[in-house]
Amino acid sequence: MNKEKSRWSRFYEAFEEWTSGILLFTGLTLIMVNVTLRYVWGMPESLLDEFSVYFVVWGTFAGMSQALRTNHHIKVDMFYDMMPVRLKRGVSTFAHSLGIAFCLFYTYFGILLVQDYYATGQGSTDSQFPLWIVYLIMPVSGVMFGARFIQKLLFLYRDGGRSWSDEMEKGAIV
């Protein structure tokens, strides 16, 4: 999108990448350790199964905003590619606005879920790890994902849409 990135933008991109990468790496490492414990020593550890799932899910949820930023998310663009640029802009505006609405809904109900687990003090079945911490990724990832939708929506209209139109003419996916 923007070739001149601010220091904050570069920091936030690195934060997204490192956070999701470290969480996924940790989760997959725990799976590998538990598979080794199970099949080499015959001593599987249920705590490793539990926490590996948490880390993989956290890494996936934290990586949603990164996928949106780099356009590596799931989308159906067969008809979109055939549209004139003006119509693409309208469809993109609608899609990003709908994404923001979803993120507001997702974040709000994620906060309610975290508050509920915090108030009741519920813990996970195996380790009794506080579930409010497990589900904290929902509002956090909702804010991260929403920030990327807002960024994409603002890019559509910055400088009268010229930057977006230029990117579309180059064939970039925006």
GIHUWO-V96701 format. One record per residue. N is the residue number from 1. PHI is phi in radians with two decimals (NA if undefined). PSI is psi in radians with two decimals (NA if undefined). NEAR is the number of other C-alpha atoms within 12 Angstrom. Layout:
# GIHUWO-V96701
n;phi;psi;near
N;PHI;PSI;NEAR
N;PHI;PSI;NEAR
This chain:
# GIHUWO-V96701
n;phi;psi;near
1;NA;-1.35;26
2;-1.87;2.13;19
3;-1.26;-0.55;9
4;-1.62;1.67;9
5;-1.65;2.46;12
6;-1.30;2.89;11
7;-1.06;-0.71;10
8;-1.09;-0.75;11
9;-1.09;-0.78;19
10;-1.13;-0.70;15
11;-1.10;-0.80;14
12;-1.15;-0.69;20
13;-1.08;-0.76;26
14;-1.13;-0.70;18
15;-1.04;-0.82;20
16;-1.03;-0.85;33
17;-1.14;-0.83;26
18;-1.19;-0.72;19
19;-1.08;-0.91;30
20;-1.15;-0.69;30
21;-1.12;-0.80;26
22;-1.15;-0.73;22
23;-1.12;-0.79;29
24;-1.13;-0.75;27
25;-1.06;-0.77;24
26;-1.09;-0.80;26
27;-1.07;-0.77;28
28;-1.21;-0.58;27
29;-1.15;-0.73;22
30;-1.09;-0.66;27
31;-1.11;-0.79;27
32;-1.09;-0.75;20
33;-1.09;-0.76;24
34;-1.20;-0.64;26
35;-1.11;-0.73;21
36;-1.09;-0.79;17
37;-1.07;-0.68;18
38;-1.23;-0.84;17
39;-1.65;-0.35;13
40;-1.65;-0.83;12
41;-1.86;-0.10;12
42;1.17;0.47;11
43;-2.26;1.27;15
44;-1.17;2.64;20
45;-2.10;2.01;23
46;-1.13;-0.51;21
47;-1.11;-0.63;22
48;-1.16;-0.69;28
49;-1.05;-0.81;27
50;-1.07;-0.90;26
51;-1.29;-0.48;32
52;-1.13;-0.68;28
53;-1.11;-0.79;25
54;-1.00;-0.83;33
55;-1.16;-0.69;32
56;-1.16;-0.75;30
57;-1.14;-0.79;28
58;-1.04;-0.77;34
59;-1.11;-0.68;32
60;-1.16;-0.82;30
61;-1.15;-0.69;34
62;-1.19;-0.47;36
63;-1.46;-0.12;37
64;-1.06;-0.74;35
65;-1.21;-0.59;38
66;-1.14;-0.71;31
67;-1.11;-0.68;24
68;-1.17;-0.73;29
69;-1.05;-0.72;30
70;-1.67;0.12;21
71;1.02;0.70;21
72;-1.89;0.42;15
73;-1.62;2.93;18
74;-1.36;2.26;10
75;-2.72;2.72;16
76;-1.87;1.95;11
77;-2.11;0.28;16
78;-1.07;-0.87;9
79;-1.30;-0.62;12
80;-1.03;-0.73;21
81;-1.13;-0.43;22
82;-1.52;-0.16;11
83;-1.36;2.66;16
84;-1.20;2.77;15
85;-0.98;-0.70;24
86;-1.06;-0.76;20
87;-1.20;-0.65;17
88;-1.02;-0.70;27
89;-1.11;-0.74;31
90;-1.14;-0.77;19
91;-1.11;-0.73;22
92;-1.12;-0.71;31
93;-1.05;-0.82;26
94;-1.07;-0.82;18
95;-1.11;-0.77;23
96;-1.21;-0.63;29
97;-1.15;-0.71;25
98;-1.13;-0.67;18
99;-1.09;-0.72;29
100;-1.11;-0.77;28
101;-1.05;-0.78;21
102;-1.04;-0.77;22
103;-1.13;-0.65;30
104;-1.10;-0.80;26
105;-1.07;-0.88;19
106;-1.07;-0.76;27
107;-1.19;-0.78;28
108;-1.03;-0.89;22
109;-1.27;-0.44;20
110;-1.14;-0.73;27
111;-1.10;-0.77;26
112;-1.07;-0.70;19
113;-1.13;-0.79;25
114;-1.09;-0.76;26
115;-1.08;-0.69;23
116;-1.12;-0.82;20
117;-1.14;-0.62;22
118;-1.17;-0.79;20
119;-1.15;-0.64;14
120;-1.53;-0.26;13
121;1.20;0.43;17
122;-1.18;2.50;22
123;-2.12;2.90;19
124;-1.20;2.82;20
125;-1.12;-0.86;14
126;-1.34;-0.90;16
127;-1.87;-0.13;16
128;1.07;0.43;16
129;-1.12;2.37;20
130;-1.04;2.15;23
131;-1.22;-0.36;28
132;-1.14;-0.55;26
133;-1.25;-0.70;28
134;-1.04;-0.78;31
135;-1.53;-0.01;33
136;-1.09;-0.40;31
137;-1.11;-0.45;34
138;-1.12;-1.00;36
139;-1.17;-0.59;31
140;-1.13;-0.83;32
141;-1.21;-0.54;33
142;-1.10;-0.72;33
143;-1.18;-0.76;30
144;-1.09;-0.79;35
145;-1.15;-0.76;36
146;-1.08;-0.68;34
147;-1.06;-0.65;31
148;-1.24;-0.65;33
149;-1.13;-0.72;36
150;-1.09;-0.75;30
151;-1.04;-0.77;26
152;-1.15;-0.68;34
153;-1.15;-0.73;29
154;-1.12;-0.63;25
155;-1.11;-0.56;27
156;-1.07;-0.57;34
157;-1.98;-0.10;19
158;-1.06;2.49;18
159;0.79;0.74;12
160;1.23;0.24;13
161;1.51;0.10;22
162;-1.14;-0.75;18
163;-1.07;-0.75;23
164;-1.13;-0.79;30
165;-1.07;-0.71;26
166;-1.08;-0.74;21
167;-1.13;-0.69;20
168;-1.14;-0.70;25
169;-1.15;-0.56;17
170;-1.29;-0.22;13
171;1.56;0.24;12
172;-1.29;2.62;15
173;-1.61;2.00;24
174;-2.15;NA;39
